[in-house]
Amino acid sequence: MELTQQILMYDTLATLKKREQSIIKLYYFAGFTEEEIAKSYHISHQRIHHIKKRALQKCKSQLEKKQLYVSIV
């Protein structure tokens, strides 16, 4: 991944709520399963899945806006 892409990704993650950030980091960067994350948060894995899905939608929207800006500059 290019440095510019890494910066965009970290900036985008920073726009998420703390719990969303944590779930994304645990799932994608630390390799935890939804079930493992759910146990640590004491909620269902379905709820983790929903939070993760919503957070990824937010990230996608933010990245689309930023990519548009980057392609113009």
Backbone hydrogen bonds, N-H to C=O, Kabsch-Sander energy under -0.5 kcal/mol:
donor,donor_aa,acceptor,acceptor_aa,energy
6,Q,2,E,-2.3
7,I,3,L,-2.6
8,L,4,T,-2.3
9,M,5,Q,-2.4
10,Y,6,Q,-2.7
11,D,7,I,-2.6
12,T,8,L,-2.3
13,L,9,M,-2.6
14,A,10,Y,-1.7
15,T,11,D,-0.5
15,T,12,T,-1.3
16,L,13,L,-1.4
21,Q,17,K,-2.8
22,S,18,K,-2.6
23,I,19,R,-2.4
24,I,20,E,-2.5
25,K,21,Q,-2.7
26,L,22,S,-2.8
27,Y,23,I,-2.5
28,Y,24,I,-2.9
29,F,24,I,-0.6
29,F,25,K,-1.7
30,A,25,K,-1.8
32,F,26,L,-2.6
37,I,33,T,-2.3
38,A,34,E,-2.6
39,K,35,E,-2.0
40,S,36,E,-1.6
41,Y,37,I,-1.7
42,H,38,A,-1.1
43,I,38,A,-2.1
48,I,44,S,-1.8
49,H,45,H,-2.4
50,H,46,Q,-2.2
51,I,47,R,-2.6
52,K,48,I,-2.9
53,K,49,H,-2.6
54,R,50,H,-2.5
55,A,51,I,-2.5
56,L,52,K,-2.5
57,Q,53,K,-1.9
58,K,54,R,-2.1
59,C,55,A,-2.5
60,K,56,L,-2.6
61,S,57,Q,-2.2
62,Q,58,K,-2.6
63,L,59,C,-3.1
64,E,60,K,-2.4
65,K,61,S,-1.9
66,K,62,Q,-2.5
67,Q,63,L,-3.3
68,L,64,E,-1.9
69,Y,65,K,-1.8
70,V,66,K,-2.9
71,S,67,Q,-2.8
72,I,68,L,-1.3
73,V,69,Y,-1.9
